[in-house]
Amino acid sequence: MNVFKLHLMGADRLFYDGDCVSVIVPAVDGQYGVLAGHSNLITAIVPGELTFTVPGEKPEVCAVAGGIMKVEDGDVLILVDSVLRPEEIDAERARREAEAAKEALAARRSRREYRSAQAQLARAITKLKVRRKSGK
């Protein structure tokens, strides 16, 4: 089994640093997968589910906010605003965040506020989805 080094960092912590078999990130145009030997690239990450597989273990799913991924010479560096395991997600808080974002979208004040509310809603929905999938 071929592996590569994955460095997954949130703004507030190092989430994972070690060997990885595969990683799938949410990108602007859909899911983007990386395996060992992938060509060099840089891509934007959008709020969504990130899945990575450590050798000999089941895939781990987490919720991420926006960020970037850089693949270079067999190393993958992922920098995101936030990254959460399912058990770290407060489902009730995420529901409240989603409702607040929906209200902000309905208010349609400025373009900037509208885009901010869209991003907030995407993050909240992702958290709920990851939490629900994990069954925790």
C-alpha positions in Angstrom: 0.0 0.0 0.0 1.5 3.3 -1.1 1.4 6.2 1.4 2.2 9.9 1.5 2.6 12.4 4.3 -0.5 14.4 5.2 -0.3 17.6 7.2 -3.9 18.7 8.1 -4.1 21.9 10.1 -6.9 24.0 11.3 -6.4 27.7 12.2 -6.2 26.7 15.9 -4.5 23.3 15.9 -2.6 20.6 14.1 -5.3 18.0 13.4 -3.3 15.2 11.8 0.3 14.8 10.8 1.5 11.5 9.5 1.1 8.7 6.9 -2.0 8.6 4.7 -3.4 6.3 2.0 -5.9 8.7 0.5 -7.6 12.1 1.2 -10.7 13.5 -0.4 -11.4 17.2 0.0 -14.4 19.4 -0.9 -13.4 21.7 -3.7 -15.2 24.4 -5.7 -16.0 22.0 -8.5 -16.8 18.9 -6.4 -14.8 16.3 -4.5 -11.0 16.0 -5.1 -9.1 12.9 -4.3 -5.4 12.4 -3.7 -3.4 9.2 -3.6 0.3 8.5 -3.3 2.2 9.8 -6.4 -0.3 12.5 -7.2 1.0 15.4 -9.3 1.8 18.7 -7.7 -1.1 21.1 -7.4 -2.8 23.8 -5.3 -6.5 24.0 -5.0 -9.1 25.8 -2.9 -11.2 23.9 -0.3 -14.8 24.9 0.4 -16.8 24.0 3.5 -17.7 20.4 3.4 -16.6 16.9 4.4 -13.0 15.9 4.3 -12.2 12.2 4.4 -8.7 10.7 4.9 -7.5 7.1 5.4 -4.6 6.2 7.6 -2.9 2.9 6.8 -4.7 -0.1 8.5 -7.6 2.0 9.7 -11.1 3.0 8.5 -11.6 6.3 6.7 -12.0 9.3 9.0 -14.6 11.9 8.1 -14.4 15.5 9.4 -16.1 18.8 8.8 -13.9 21.5 7.3 -14.3 25.2 6.6 -12.6 26.9 3.7 -8.9 26.7 3.0 -6.3 25.4 0.6 -4.6 22.1 -0.3 -1.1 21.9 -1.7 0.3 18.7 -3.1 4.1 18.8 -3.6 6.6 16.1 -4.0 4.6 13.4 -2.2 3.5 15.7 0.7 0.0 17.0 1.1 -0.5 20.2 3.1 -4.1 21.1 4.0 -4.7 24.4 5.7 -8.4 25.2 6.7 -10.1 27.7 8.9 -11.6 24.9 11.0 -11.6 21.1 11.2 -13.8 19.1 13.5 -14.3 15.4 14.2 -18.0 14.3 14.4 -17.8 14.0 18.2 -16.6 17.6 18.5 -19.6 19.0 16.7 -22.4 20.4 18.9 -25.5 19.6 16.7 -27.8 22.0 18.5 -25.3 24.9 18.1 -24.9 24.0 14.4 -28.7 24.1 14.0 -28.8 27.5 15.6 -26.0 28.7 13.3 -27.9 27.4 10.3 -31.1 29.2 11.3 -29.2 32.5 11.9 -27.6 32.1 8.5 -31.0 31.5 6.8 -32.4 34.7 8.5 -29.4 36.7 7.3 -29.8 35.4 3.8 -33.5 36.4 3.8 -32.5 39.9 5.0 -30.3 40.4 1.9 -28.5 43.5 3.1 -25.3 43.9 1.2 -23.5 41.5 -1.2 -20.8 41.0 1.4 -23.2 40.1 4.2 -25.1 37.8 1.8 -21.9 35.8 0.9 -20.9 35.7 4.6 -24.3 34.2 5.4 -24.0 31.7 2.6 -20.6 30.6 4.0 -22.0 30.4 7.5 -24.9 28.3 6.3 -22.6 25.9 4.4 -20.4 25.4 7.4 -23.4 24.7 9.7 -25.0 22.2 7.2 -21.7 20.4 6.8 -21.3 20.1 10.6 -24.8 18.6 10.9 -24.2 16.2 8.0 -20.9 14.9 9.4 -22.4 14.5 12.8 -25.5 12.7 11.5 -23.3 10.3 9.3 -21.2 9.3 12.3 -24.2 8.4 14.3 -22.8 10.2 17.4 
